[in-house]
């Protein structure tokens, strides 16, 4: 691979929208109850991948959804065979797929391993029935251990996604979820505060006062507990929401947080190539029609001017443990960090939100707890120009 990584993709994302059930908080491009479209979708996906013109080697692949492992073993094999033919992995290979606990069998794990998948991210969210019911998840806590066992018979690298702040959840409940996750020995844990995306069933229930969301103080306490529990267990807090055992970082997502370029294929997928961002249509039937007709599957394109792209890079990179590295930032953007936001850097440092080694600016523990406000402080200087 040649070319700057912020212009030429070294990673790719492929979206598989199919699910057995659409969870109440989910705002992704998801198709539930339409399994008859799966084979046609795989044909459409192959057509979109074919627009590359020739195979493009990448260092990491991430198949997300939806629930990619909702596909049956033969469909999974077809999907992976198609992806591998267009996006061969380099020696620095990381091949990830998302899975729900109730959709992952040992047979499917064997198929994944046979096609080179070496990392599985399981959407656990919670082990407790009340939280799973509040989130409208279909699986139970018992499914998680069975899925983890099925994966480990074929693939060693296992990641869990957890959600804190579900309605009715206490700090003790969240502590129990963390304990249950750690007991299964994942290499990587992602923790996300519940967000109420406009238009989702969970958002509508909140608007109708049919549920009581967790308070900001409770969410902060849960986040801090996750930091304490996971770092004490030997995990590195390498990004605001992500923790990994040594050597277990998700290299694919590190590309995103560096604001590097990436390919994106499938319904609702985003891509960032040569400084331009594009977004595919979010309707599965429309995507299939367009792809099979040889029409562009994108509906939105944006190319930021250099200054705005520099601020975007700043906001994204601040999420990382290494923060914004001045020399790298200059090479990527053409701008000196201190020339763009001198007052904001001073304010964040003086309020204890960041550390500044001279080489890099990174969030402190306090800064991670108010990360959105810290990023907003940086971005307001872009708006003033």
Secondary structure, DSSP 8 states (H G I E B T S, - for coil): --S-TTTS-SEEEEEE-EESS--TT--S--EES-GGGHHHHHHHHHHHHGGGSS---EEEEEEEES-GGGS-HHHHHHHHHHHHHHS-EEEEEEEEEEE-GGG--HHHHHHHHHTT--EEEEEEE-SSHHHHHHTT----HHHHHHHHHHHHTT--EEEEEEEE--TT--HHHHHHHHHHHHHTT-SEEEEEE----TTSHHHHHHHTTSS----HHHHHHHHHHHHHHHHHTT-EEEETTEEE-TT---HHHHHHHTT--BEEESTT-EEEETTEEEEE-S-HHHHHHHHHTT---EEEEEE--HHHHHHHHHHHHTTBTT-EEHHHHHHHHSS-HHHH-HHHHHHHHHTTSEEE-SSEEEE-HHHHHTHHHHHHHHHHHHHT-
